[in-house]
Amino acid sequence: VDYDATFAPTATFVSLRLILTLAGKFNWPVFSFDFVAAYLNAPIDEEVWVEAPEGLDVRPGEAMLLHKALYGTKQAARCWWLHLKGVLKDLGFESSQYDNSLYTIKHRSCRGVIWIHVDDGVVTSSSDTLLHELERQLKGLLKIKWSEGLDSMVGLEIKRQQSGFSLHQPKLISQLLSTHWDGVITHKTPLPTNLELVTDPAGDPNQSSNFLSVIGMLSYLAVGSRPDIAFAVNLLARFSASPGKNHWKGVRHLIGYVADSKDVSLNLFPNSCPKPLKCYCDASWGGEFAKSTYG
């Protein structure tokens, strides 16, 4: 299968945090929406024949030619993305060159931003009129469910407060702890101070899939709402091919840290912080063993 014929971009958490920060900064309204049977709206760009479903009266040897991107076809996601991109372009929205699932519209007196994750979307604007007009136009072209406000998106629990937005992933954290935590030990730092994380000749490749399963959950947590564990997750992920004793020790320690800080949320309060940008770095890059600072 040609990769270019099946690839479809997916919006990032970075872009979502960006538009929520803008909405919090300028007190813009935020709406969410999702498309009903999204893929069935998109014309398919290849000749694809399928077996007739059971119960349909067809003659022996006959098949059905698809005119829409049926769920299950490999190019369905790309066909839907291209179709939606065209719809939004006709409405005046242009996709970002940095994130093809982020769309912006610029008028002389207002701005609007749409974030799309497959068939779910978030939109904010400086103009209530633009938002209501977008809702009217989309409902005239596609079947959608439009909601005022934003409570959750792609596993993120989102709460709007006077200062901005708080992001949390309680379901993922609960699943992680119920599956991989011993229920007792907690930690105050993501990794032990003197843990030596280097390649272990005695590591077990057979444990790679189990190790990756835990790392995958932690990684989604890190990119979604917990940047404080990002360094630890990325460091541990380097040894996923053949994890050893110390690598598992690091994972268990990190899970204990998540257990200790399970109620911590990522706050996007752009107007209340005198220094809104905080950077974290490897404090001893180039040393024998990397040690990080956390705050």
NORMO-V859486 format. One record per run of one state. SS is the DSSP state (a for helix, b for strand, c for the rest). FROM is the first residue (numbers start at 1). TO is the last residue. If there is no record, write none. Layout:
[[SS FROM TO] [SS FROM TO]]
This chain:
[[c 1 2] [a 3 6] [c 7 12] [a 13 26] [c 27 28] [b 29 35] [c 36 37] [a 38 41] [c 42 42] [b 43 43] [c 44 48] [b 49 50] [c 51 63] [b 64 65] [c 66 67] [b 68 68] [c 69 75] [a 76 90] [c 91 93] [b 94 95] [c 96 101] [b 102 106] [c 107 110] [b 111 117] [c 118 119] [b 120 125] [c 126 127] [a 128 141] [c 142 143] [b 144 148] [c 149 151] [b 152 153] [c 154 155] [b 156 160] [c 161 164] [b 165 168] [c 169 169] [a 170 180] [c 181 204] [a 205 224] [c 225 226] [a 227 237] [c 238 244] [a 245 260] [c 261 265] [b 266 268] [c 269 281] [b 282 282] [c 283 291] [b 292 292] [c 293 295]]
